[in-house]
Amino acid sequence: DAFKPEIYGDTLIIERRISDSTSSTVLKNHQGKKISNRREELRELVEHYNIDVENPCVIMSQDNSREFLHSGNDKDKFKFFYKATLLQQVSDILQCVDTNLKATNALVDDLEDKIKPMEKEISELVEKIKNMEQFEEIHQQLQHFKKKLAWSWVYDVDR
């Protein structure tokens, strides 16, 4: 995943010169030939490789690097590394996500508990509707039989 391999080749060199009054950054190709000194080109490079320039491990000073390398035991190194990288931020974000997830799950459980009585009420209403439809059907049959009975009396009287 090289950055502009047609321009820089296999290796890209970033040279930064700092003096009392100025500083300059130069991007060179694999042969050491100056290709660019534009800040925009450097910004594109940083974005291409997704380098977080706010990450202290990426821009660690020599003093911090020395402190890290000479810190006594592995526990101290881990603490320093943990602070100097994005692990702390990731850990904080994960804790926030976990808290939000627990709150969301609690909300879902609460809403499910509220829905259960409504579902029961709906099923009862559906049952009542079915009973009403059956009642209406029986009522229509009753009316039909009443008419038949009335006409049967008419036929009996005529006979």
Residue pairs with C-beta under 8 A, 6 or more apart in sequence:
1 48
1 49
2 8
2 10
2 12
3 12
3 44
3 45
3 48
3 49
7 29
7 35
8 27
8 28
8 29
8 30
8 35
9 29
9 30
9 31
10 30
11 29
11 30
12 27
12 28
12 29
12 30
12 45
13 27
13 28
13 29
13 30
13 32
14 25
14 26
14 27
14 28
14 42
14 45
15 25
15 26
15 27
15 28
16 23
16 24
16 25
16 26
17 23
17 24
17 25
17 26
24 37
25 37
25 39
25 42
26 34
26 36
26 37
27 34
27 35
27 36
27 37
27 41
27 42
27 45
28 34
28 35
29 35
46 53
51 58
52 58
52 86
53 59
55 84
55 85
55 86
56 64
56 83
56 84
56 85
57 81
57 84
57 85
60 68
60 84
64 84
67 80
68 77
68 80
68 81
68 84
71 77
71 80
81 87
82 88
